[in-house]
Amino acid sequence: MKKYTKTKVIRITEEQHLTLVKMKSFNIDVGKFIRNAIKEKIEREHKDFKPKEKKDDSFSKRLKNSILAVNK
């Protein structure tokens, strides 16, 4: 299980607070809900914040495959 070690204080409206309180009364993990909402928002709208994977060029792929073939 991940260790949540960072805290961020935010301000929410009264309506948002009441909604979260109601969710808690239905035994919904509000912290997990908020973390999932943030994750979805980042994936949907801010993909450029995440580090991009480096693509191998064709020479690198062939070299990697030939090294793997030799080591078998």
C-alpha positions in Angstrom: 0.0 0.0 0.0 1.2 3.5 -0.8 2.3 5.7 2.0 0.6 9.1 1.8 3.2 11.5 3.3 2.4 14.9 1.7 -0.4 17.2 2.8 -2.1 20.0 0.8 -4.6 22.3 2.5 -7.3 23.6 0.2 -10.4 25.7 0.6 -13.8 24.5 -0.5 -17.2 26.0 -0.6 -19.9 25.2 1.9 -21.8 23.2 -0.7 -18.7 21.1 -1.5 -18.1 20.5 2.2 -21.7 19.3 2.8 -21.4 17.0 -0.2 -18.3 15.4 1.2 -19.9 15.1 4.6 -22.9 13.3 3.0 -20.6 11.0 1.0 -18.8 10.1 4.3 -22.2 9.3 5.9 -22.7 6.7 3.0 -19.3 5.2 4.0 -17.5 6.5 1.0 -13.7 7.1 1.5 -13.6 10.8 0.9 -9.8 11.0 0.8 -9.7 8.2 -1.9 -12.4 9.9 -3.8 -10.5 13.2 -3.9 -7.2 11.5 -4.8 -8.9 9.6 -7.7 -10.6 12.8 -8.9 -7.2 14.6 -9.0 -5.6 11.7 -10.8 -8.4 11.6 -13.5 -8.2 15.4 -14.0 -4.4 15.3 -14.5 -4.6 12.3 -16.9 -7.4 14.0 -18.9 -6.3 17.6 -19.1 -2.6 17.9 -18.1 -0.8 15.0 -19.8 2.1 17.3 -20.4 2.9 17.4 -16.7 3.8 13.7 -16.7 7.3 12.7 -17.9 7.2 11.5 -21.5 8.6 8.1 -22.3 11.6 8.1 -24.6 10.9 6.2 -27.8 13.6 4.0 -29.2 14.7 4.7 -32.8 15.0 1.8 -35.2 18.7 1.4 -34.7 18.4 1.1 -31.0 15.6 -1.4 -31.3 17.7 -3.6 -33.7 20.8 -3.3 -31.4 18.7 -4.2 -28.3 17.1 -7.2 -30.1 20.5 -8.5 -31.4 22.0 -8.2 -27.9 19.1 -10.1 -26.4 19.4 -12.8 -29.1 23.1 -13.3 -28.4 22.5 -13.7 -24.7 19.9 -16.5 -25.1 
